[in-house]
Amino acid sequence: MSRTLSSAVPRLTSRGKLSARCGPLTLAAAPPTASQLRRPFFSFPGVGTGASTTQQLTADRTLPYPSGPLYELIADVDSYDRFVPYCSSSRVTQWSAPDPRDANGRRWPVLADLHVGWGGFNEVFTSRLRCVPGVSVEAISGDPADADAAAVSTVFKSLVTRWSVRQVADQPSPATEVHLSIQYQFVNPLYAAVSAAVSDKVAGLMIEAFEKRAHERLASPPHYP
């Protein structure tokens, strides 16, 4: 497709004045580039560039209970499916040797199978657990924990969930800060785009569920659902 335009070409006359001589000027439409031909009808930021980037979600609560009992609730991984949103099944498959620092020789969870799903995606992770008694519980799945486990996953390249507690000092009554951090990376950035509306709310929903669990178990008198 082309268009013809009139162009003015100036020239010098015998009297030293400029005059305009008109002539045809043809403009041809440029052919589409290769990138324009390949552009998808739907586009998501980052899609087609490999695995998505690592995302992090955090949430905090200050609860009116001592840190010890709150930590016990967090370390009870077998009970996660009873109150943690998006966790439909949780089972500890390996325990630590007796803790020499514990008077009763307590064993802590080391490995667990967690069935997690949100935004239409479901995964069963074999998570490596790192317990720092009275301080934190970390569940690591995917690349940071086990290359074989990461290869099996079709949705998450990695998923790291960390709970931590800290007793608030100088308070007239017990108070503890509870912090939740979730780091995750999808195998395909398309998954991140599809689940974006849900994933941003996950940390808040989880810590709200934990707060409810704490009230049920630690309030006086305790309530056992």
Helices and strands as residue ranges (DSSP letters): E 2-12, E 18-28, H 34-38, E 55-63, H 67-75, G 77-79, H 80-83, E 87-95, E 109-118, E 121-132, E 136-142, H 147-152, E 156-167, E 176-186, H 189-199, H 202-218
